[in-house]
Amino acid sequence: MTESEIHERFVDTYMHILKYVGDFVSVPTRPYKITFEAYTVMRMIATSEEPLTLVKIAKEQRVSRSAIARQINVLLDLKYIEQTTNTHDRRIKYLSLTPAGHKVEQEITTASEERFHQWVQVYGEKRASDTLRYINDAEQKATELGFSGFSGLHDKRGRHTEYSDPKTKN
């Protein structure tokens, strides 16, 4: 297969499969009126051993504070999380799940794990593991070559705010 043919297949795969992976992953969150990203915020809060703030979550997820704030506002409106102000520094607000939030987080986690388990049963554990290893390797290689890489593209805070191609650098 030529490089041009590989490129065409890559574009076709992206258009018909890859761009919908997020939709596939987020199905368990739909009944609760939240995005998968908001669920990951809830999951971080549920599993953290220390109190979390918006800033800590943004840093961990490598996204802007405003991106996390949008998710937090939805979760606050739905009463899935609540904020507690630090008594020594009123600017710091700790996030915790409400009882309803605990229930929703557990239900989504269970549904997500079941959905993933079904996929692994069909696809196979080795192939699933190999696929993840390949994607992570491609990300690392792209970054090493000077491309902005995949994971950095959604992080608007740092050096990845625009697409970068090592051929165009001075």
Backbone torsions as a table, in degrees:
resi	resn	phi	psi	omega
1	MET	NA	134.9	-179.3
2	THR	-79.2	164.2	177.7
3	GLU	-60.4	-38.5	178.7
4	SER	-63.0	-41.5	178.3
5	GLU	-67.2	-39.1	176.8
6	ILE	-62.4	-42.4	178.3
7	HIS	-60.1	-45.6	179.1
8	GLU	-60.9	-42.8	178.6
9	ARG	-66.4	-36.6	177.8
10	PHE	-62.7	-47.5	179.6
11	VAL	-61.1	-44.6	179.3
12	ASP	-62.0	-43.3	178.4
13	THR	-63.2	-42.8	177.5
14	TYR	-60.0	-50.3	-174.8
15	MET	-63.5	-31.6	-174.0
16	HIS	-109.0	-11.4	-177.3
17	ILE	-133.0	-63.2	-169.9
18	LEU	-59.0	-40.6	-176.5
19	LYS	-71.0	-9.7	178.5
20	TYR	-103.2	0.6	179.2
21	VAL	-59.4	-41.7	178.2
22	GLY	-59.6	-38.9	176.9
23	ASP	-63.3	-43.1	179.3
24	PHE	-60.4	-45.8	-177.4
25	VAL	-67.4	-33.8	-172.7
26	SER	-86.9	-2.5	-179.0
27	VAL	-50.8	-45.1	-178.1
28	PRO	-62.9	-18.4	-178.6
29	THR	-86.6	-17.5	-173.1
30	ARG	-57.1	-43.9	-179.2
31	PRO	-62.1	-17.5	-175.8
32	TYR	-101.4	4.0	175.4
33	LYS	63.4	33.0	176.4
34	ILE	-129.7	161.8	176.2
35	THR	-84.7	166.9	175.8
36	PHE	-64.5	-33.6	177.7
37	GLU	-62.3	-41.6	177.7
38	ALA	-64.8	-39.0	176.0
39	TYR	-60.1	-41.4	-179.5
40	THR	-63.5	-32.3	174.8
41	VAL	-64.4	-46.5	178.4
42	MET	-60.5	-41.4	-179.3
43	ARG	-63.8	-41.4	177.5
44	MET	-61.7	-43.8	179.9
45	ILE	-63.3	-43.7	-177.4
46	ALA	-65.2	-32.9	-173.3
47	THR	-103.1	-3.8	-177.9
48	SER	-73.8	141.1	177.6
49	GLU	-89.0	-9.5	179.0
50	GLU	-128.9	157.5	178.9
51	PRO	-60.7	137.6	-179.1
52	LEU	-106.5	147.3	174.0
53	THR	-119.7	166.5	176.1
54	LEU	-54.4	-43.8	-177.7
55	VAL	-62.8	-43.9	179.3
56	LYS	-63.1	-41.0	-179.8
57	ILE	-66.1	-45.1	179.4
58	ALA	-59.6	-43.2	-179.9
59	LYS	-64.3	-45.6	-179.2
60	GLU	-63.5	-40.0	-178.8
61	GLN	-87.0	-3.9	179.0
62	ARG	57.7	46.8	175.5
63	VAL	-132.3	171.3	-178.6
64	SER	-72.0	157.9	176.0
65	ARG	-62.9	-35.9	-180.0
66	SER	-66.5	-33.7	177.0
67	ALA	-64.0	-42.4	178.5
68	ILE	-71.1	-37.9	179.0
69	ALA	-58.7	-39.6	178.2
70	ARG	-61.5	-43.1	179.1
71	GLN	-66.4	-42.9	-179.3
72	ILE	-63.0	-41.0	179.5
73	ASN	-61.1	-40.5	176.7
74	VAL	-63.0	-46.1	-179.0
75	LEU	-64.7	-36.1	175.6
76	LEU	-65.9	-45.3	179.8
77	ASP	-60.4	-37.2	179.7
78	LEU	-82.7	-2.6	-179.7
79	LYS	61.5	36.0	174.8
80	TYR	-90.2	-24.4	176.6
81	ILE	-133.8	165.3	173.8
82	GLU	-139.4	159.8	-179.8
83	GLN	-113.2	141.0	174.8
84	THR	-123.2	128.6	-178.3
85	THR	-82.3	136.0	176.2
86	ASN	-63.7	131.0	-176.8
87	THR	-69.6	-23.3	-178.8
88	HIS	-94.9	-22.9	-179.4
89	ASP	-144.3	100.3	-173.8
90	ARG	-64.5	-12.7	177.6
91	ARG	-74.6	-21.8	-177.4
92	ILE	-91.4	124.9	179.2
93	LYS	-122.6	122.8	179.2
94	TYR	-89.0	143.2	-177.9
95	LEU	-106.6	139.3	175.1
96	SER	-144.4	156.9	178.1
97	LEU	-81.0	142.7	170.8
98	THR	-80.4	169.8	174.5
99	PRO	-55.6	-41.0	177.0
100	ALA	-64.3	-38.6	178.4
101	GLY	-64.5	-40.3	176.3
102	HIS	-59.4	-45.5	-178.6
103	LYS	-62.5	-47.3	-179.4
104	VAL	-62.9	-45.7	-179.6
105	GLU	-59.6	-43.7	180.0
106	GLN	-66.3	-40.5	179.6
107	GLU	-65.9	-42.2	178.5
108	ILE	-67.0	-41.9	178.9
109	THR	-59.3	-46.3	179.1
110	THR	-61.4	-48.0	-179.5
111	ALA	-63.1	-40.8	180.0
112	SER	-65.7	-43.6	178.9
113	GLU	-64.4	-39.6	177.9
114	GLU	-65.1	-42.7	179.3
115	ARG	-63.1	-44.6	179.2
116	PHE	-64.7	-41.5	179.0
117	HIS	-59.3	-42.9	177.9
118	GLN	-60.4	-43.0	179.9
119	TRP	-63.0	-44.2	-180.0
120	VAL	-65.0	-37.2	178.6
121	GLN	-63.0	-37.7	179.5
122	VAL	-78.4	-46.0	-172.9
123	TYR	-81.5	-33.8	-178.1
124	GLY	100.7	137.1	-176.7
125	GLU	-62.9	-42.0	-179.0
126	LYS	-65.4	-45.6	-179.8
127	ARG	-65.1	-39.0	177.8
128	ALA	-62.5	-45.8	178.6
129	SER	-63.2	-43.5	178.6
130	ASP	-62.6	-39.8	179.3
131	THR	-62.5	-45.5	178.6
132	LEU	-63.7	-40.8	178.4
133	ARG	-62.9	-41.6	179.3
134	TYR	-62.9	-45.6	-179.4
135	ILE	-63.1	-44.8	178.9
136	ASN	-64.7	-37.6	177.4
137	ASP	-65.1	-42.7	178.8
138	ALA	-62.0	-40.7	177.0
139	GLU	-60.8	-47.6	-179.0
140	GLN	-63.3	-44.6	-179.3
141	LYS	-63.7	-42.7	179.3
142	ALA	-60.5	-43.1	179.4
143	THR	-65.7	-43.8	179.2
144	GLU	-61.8	-33.7	-180.0
145	LEU	-77.9	-8.3	178.1
146	GLY	102.4	-2.4	173.8
147	PHE	-72.1	160.9	-178.9
148	SER	-69.8	-15.2	178.4
149	GLY	76.8	174.3	-175.6
150	PHE	-84.1	-52.4	-172.6
151	SER	-65.7	-30.7	-179.0
152	GLY	-75.9	-15.9	-175.8
153	LEU	-65.9	-29.7	-179.7
154	HIS	-88.6	-6.6	-179.6
155	ASP	-91.9	103.5	-176.1
156	LYS	-83.7	-1.3	-176.1
157	ARG	-83.2	-30.8	-168.0
158	GLY	-108.5	-151.5	-174.0
159	ARG	-74.2	-3.1	-176.5
160	HIS	-98.9	25.2	-175.4
161	THR	-69.1	-19.6	177.1
162	GLU	-132.4	157.7	175.8
163	TYR	-60.7	137.5	176.4
164	SER	-125.7	139.3	178.6
165	ASP	-125.7	121.7	-175.8
166	PRO	-60.4	-22.4	180.0
167	LYS	-69.6	-24.9	-176.3
168	THR	-96.5	-1.0	179.8
169	LYS	-76.9	146.9	-179.6
170	ASN	-80.5	NA	NA
